[in-house]
C-alpha cells in the first residue's frame, strides 16, 4: 500500500475564504478519489478564526500535529495577510515544512507570506495583480500568469485562480485522468456573466489604492510597510 501523503492548508486570522475553500474543495476531491492523499487544515491553535467574510472557520489540526506535510498551501487576503508577514510562528512553520513540501504553494497574496518566510528568493512567482509589484521585495521575479511553478514552489494569482492552480496540482500529483474527474466532480466550467477579464480595462487606480490600504492596515508603521508601499507606487 502506498504511503499516505498529507496536503496541509494553512489558516490564519482574516484570510480570504475562497483562497482556502476553492483549492481545498479540489484537493479534498483528490483525497476522496485517491485515499493515499489526506487533506487537512492547520493553524497555530484549534480555535475559531475570522475570515474576510462573515464566515468563521476552524482548523482540523495544529502546526505541531502536522510539522512536515507533503504539500502546504497558504491562502492570501488583504490587511490581515500583510499582518501575517510578521507572524514568526506562521513563518517558522512554513520554513520547517518547506524542505518536505513538494510543493509549497500559495493563493493570491499568500505568496507574500511565502516570500516573508524566505521561500521565493530567486524564483518566479505570481500573486494578486494589485500586489504583483511587491514580490521583488522578497527576491522574486513577478510573473503575470494564472499560476507559476518554479521548482518546489507553486504560486497562484488572485483568489479564484487558486482553483485552477489546485487542478494543475492535482494533475501533477495524480495524473490527467484524476484531475479531469475532479473537475467534473466539482462541475468547474467557469462562464462568468461579463466574460473573461480584459486587463486593458482593469481598474488600476482602484487596485493601487487597495494595495496601499492592505499594506497600511496590515503593517501599520512597520518598516516593511514603507518598502512595500514604495514598490507598489513605483511599479516594483
C-alpha positions as CSV (number, residue, x, y, z in Angstrom):
1,X,0.0,0.0,0.0
2,X,1.3,3.5,-0.9
3,X,2.4,5.7,1.9
4,X,-0.2,8.3,2.7
5,X,0.7,11.9,1.6
6,X,-0.6,14.9,3.5
7,X,-1.8,18.1,1.9
8,X,-2.0,20.9,4.5
9,X,-3.9,24.2,4.1
10,X,-2.7,26.9,6.4
11,X,-5.2,29.1,8.3
12,X,-4.5,32.5,10.0
13,X,-6.9,35.2,11.1
14,X,-8.6,37.3,8.4
15,X,-7.6,35.2,5.3
16,X,-9.8,35.2,2.2
17,X,-12.2,32.3,2.4
18,X,-12.3,31.5,-1.3
19,X,-8.5,31.3,-1.3
20,X,-8.9,28.4,1.1
21,X,-12.3,26.9,0.1
22,X,-11.7,26.8,-3.7
23,X,-8.5,24.7,-3.8
24,X,-9.5,22.9,-0.6
25,X,-12.6,21.6,-2.4
26,X,-10.4,20.4,-5.3
27,X,-7.8,18.7,-3.2
28,X,-10.4,17.2,-0.9
29,X,-11.9,15.6,-4.0
30,X,-8.5,14.3,-4.9
31,X,-8.4,12.7,-1.4
32,X,-11.8,11.1,-2.0
33,X,-10.6,9.6,-5.3
34,X,-7.1,8.7,-4.0
35,X,-7.1,7.5,-0.4
36,X,-3.3,7.7,-0.4
37,X,-3.7,11.5,-0.1
38,X,-5.0,13.1,3.1
39,X,-6.2,16.8,3.1
40,X,-6.0,18.7,6.4
41,X,-6.3,22.3,7.6
42,X,-3.7,23.6,10.0
43,X,-3.3,26.6,12.3
44,X,-1.3,27.6,15.3
45,X,-4.2,26.6,17.6
46,X,-7.6,24.9,17.3
47,X,-9.7,27.9,17.7
48,X,-12.4,29.7,15.6
49,X,-10.8,32.3,13.3
50,X,-12.4,35.2,11.4
51,X,-12.1,35.4,7.6
52,X,-12.7,38.3,5.3
53,X,-16.4,37.4,5.2
54,X,-18.9,36.8,8.0
55,X,-18.0,33.1,7.9
56,X,-15.7,31.9,10.7
57,X,-13.5,28.8,10.3
58,X,-11.6,26.3,12.5
59,X,-8.6,24.2,11.5
60,X,-8.6,20.4,11.8
61,X,-5.0,20.2,13.2
62,X,-2.4,22.4,14.8
63,X,1.0,23.2,13.2
64,X,2.5,20.8,15.8
65,X,0.3,18.0,14.6
66,X,1.5,18.3,11.0
67,X,5.1,19.5,11.1
68,X,6.1,18.1,7.7
69,X,3.3,18.0,5.2
70,X,4.0,16.7,1.7
71,X,2.2,19.7,0.2
72,X,1.4,23.0,2.0
73,X,-1.0,25.7,0.7
74,X,-1.1,29.3,2.0
75,X,-4.1,31.5,1.3
76,X,-4.0,35.2,0.9
77,X,-6.2,38.2,1.7
78,X,-6.0,41.9,2.4
79,X,-4.7,43.7,5.5
80,X,-4.7,40.6,7.7
81,X,-2.4,38.8,5.2
82,X,0.1,41.7,5.3
83,X,-0.1,41.5,9.1
84,X,0.8,37.8,8.8
85,X,4.1,38.7,7.2
86,X,5.4,39.5,10.7
87,X,3.9,36.4,12.4
88,X,7.0,34.4,13.3
89,X,5.1,31.4,14.4
90,X,3.5,31.1,11.0
91,X,6.7,31.9,9.2
92,X,8.7,29.4,11.2
93,X,6.1,26.7,10.4
94,X,6.5,27.3,6.7
95,X,10.3,27.3,6.9
96,X,10.1,24.0,8.7
97,X,7.6,22.5,6.4
98,X,9.2,23.7,3.1
99,X,12.0,21.2,2.9
100,X,9.5,18.3,2.8
101,X,6.7,20.1,0.9
102,X,6.6,19.5,-2.9
103,X,5.2,22.0,-3.5
104,X,4.9,24.9,-1.1
105,X,2.0,26.6,-2.7
106,X,0.1,29.9,-2.3
107,X,-3.0,31.5,-3.5
108,X,-3.3,35.3,-4.1
109,X,-1.3,37.4,-1.6
110,X,-0.4,34.2,0.3
111,X,2.7,34.4,-2.0
112,X,3.9,37.3,0.1
113,X,3.8,35.1,3.2
114,X,5.9,32.5,1.3
115,X,8.2,35.4,0.5
116,X,8.5,36.6,4.1
117,X,9.4,33.0,5.0
118,X,12.3,33.2,2.5
119,X,10.8,30.7,0.1
120,X,10.6,32.9,-3.0
121,X,14.2,34.2,-3.3
122,X,15.4,33.7,-6.9
123,X,12.1,32.3,-8.1
124,X,9.4,33.3,-10.5
125,X,6.1,33.9,-8.8
126,X,2.7,35.5,-9.1
127,X,0.1,36.9,-6.7
128,X,-3.0,39.1,-6.8
129,X,-2.4,41.7,-9.5
130,X,-2.7,44.6,-7.1
131,X,0.3,43.3,-5.2
132,X,2.4,41.9,-8.0
133,X,4.9,44.7,-7.8
134,X,5.6,43.9,-4.2
135,X,7.2,40.5,-5.0
136,X,10.7,41.8,-5.7
137,X,10.9,42.9,-2.0
138,X,11.2,39.1,-1.3
139,X,13.7,38.4,-4.1
140,X,11.1,37.0,-6.5
141,X,10.6,37.8,-10.2
142,X,6.9,38.7,-10.7
143,X,5.1,37.0,-13.5
144,X,1.5,37.8,-14.6
145,X,0.2,34.3,-15.1
146,X,-2.7,32.3,-13.7
147,X,-0.2,30.1,-11.8
148,X,3.5,29.8,-11.7
149,X,5.6,26.7,-10.9
150,X,9.2,27.3,-10.1
151,X,11.0,24.3,-8.5
152,X,9.3,23.3,-5.3
153,X,7.2,26.5,-5.2
154,X,3.8,26.9,-6.8
155,X,2.0,30.3,-6.7
156,X,-1.4,31.3,-8.0
157,X,-2.8,34.7,-8.9
158,X,-5.8,36.3,-7.2
159,X,-8.5,34.4,-5.3
160,X,-10.3,32.3,-7.9
161,X,-7.0,31.4,-9.6
162,X,-6.5,29.0,-6.7
163,X,-9.0,26.6,-8.2
164,X,-7.0,26.4,-11.4
165,X,-3.8,26.1,-9.5
166,X,-5.2,23.2,-7.5
167,X,-6.4,21.4,-10.6
168,X,-3.0,21.8,-12.1
169,X,-1.5,20.4,-8.8
170,X,-4.0,17.5,-8.9
171,X,-2.7,16.6,-12.4
172,X,0.9,16.8,-11.2
173,X,0.2,14.6,-8.2
174,X,-2.2,12.0,-9.6
175,X,-2.4,12.4,-13.4
176,X,-4.7,13.9,-16.0
177,X,-7.5,11.4,-15.6
178,X,-7.9,12.0,-11.9
179,X,-7.6,15.8,-12.4
180,X,-10.3,15.7,-15.1
181,X,-12.5,13.6,-12.8
182,X,-12.1,16.1,-10.0
183,X,-13.0,18.9,-12.4
184,X,-16.2,17.1,-13.4
185,X,-16.9,16.2,-9.7
186,X,-16.9,19.9,-8.7
187,X,-18.5,20.9,-12.1
188,X,-15.9,23.5,-12.7
189,X,-16.7,25.1,-16.0
190,X,-16.5,28.9,-15.5
191,X,-18.7,31.1,-17.6
192,X,-18.8,34.5,-15.9
193,X,-21.7,36.7,-17.0
194,X,-19.4,39.5,-18.0
195,X,-17.0,37.3,-19.8
196,X,-13.3,36.8,-19.1
197,X,-11.1,39.6,-17.6
198,X,-10.0,42.2,-20.1
199,X,-6.8,43.5,-18.5
200,X,-6.8,46.6,-20.6
201,X,-10.0,47.6,-18.7
202,X,-8.7,46.7,-15.3
203,X,-9.4,49.4,-12.6
204,X,-5.7,50.1,-12.0
205,X,-6.4,53.1,-9.7
206,X,-8.6,51.0,-7.5
207,X,-6.0,48.3,-7.3
208,X,-3.3,50.7,-6.3
209,X,-5.5,52.2,-3.6
210,X,-6.4,48.7,-2.4
211,X,-2.8,47.6,-2.3
212,X,-1.6,50.5,-0.3
213,X,-4.6,50.2,2.1
214,X,-3.8,46.5,2.7
215,X,-0.2,47.3,3.4
216,X,-1.0,50.1,5.9
217,X,-3.9,48.2,7.5
218,X,-1.8,45.1,8.0
219,X,1.6,46.5,8.8
220,X,1.0,50.0,10.2
221,X,4.3,51.7,10.9
222,X,6.4,48.6,10.5
223,X,9.4,49.4,8.3
224,X,8.3,46.8,5.7
225,X,5.1,48.8,5.1
226,X,7.1,51.8,3.7
227,X,9.2,49.5,1.4
228,X,6.1,47.7,0.1
229,X,4.2,50.9,-0.4
230,X,7.1,52.4,-2.3
231,X,7.4,49.4,-4.6
232,X,3.6,49.5,-5.4
233,X,3.9,53.2,-6.3
234,X,7.0,52.7,-8.4
235,X,5.8,49.5,-10.2
236,X,8.3,47.2,-8.4
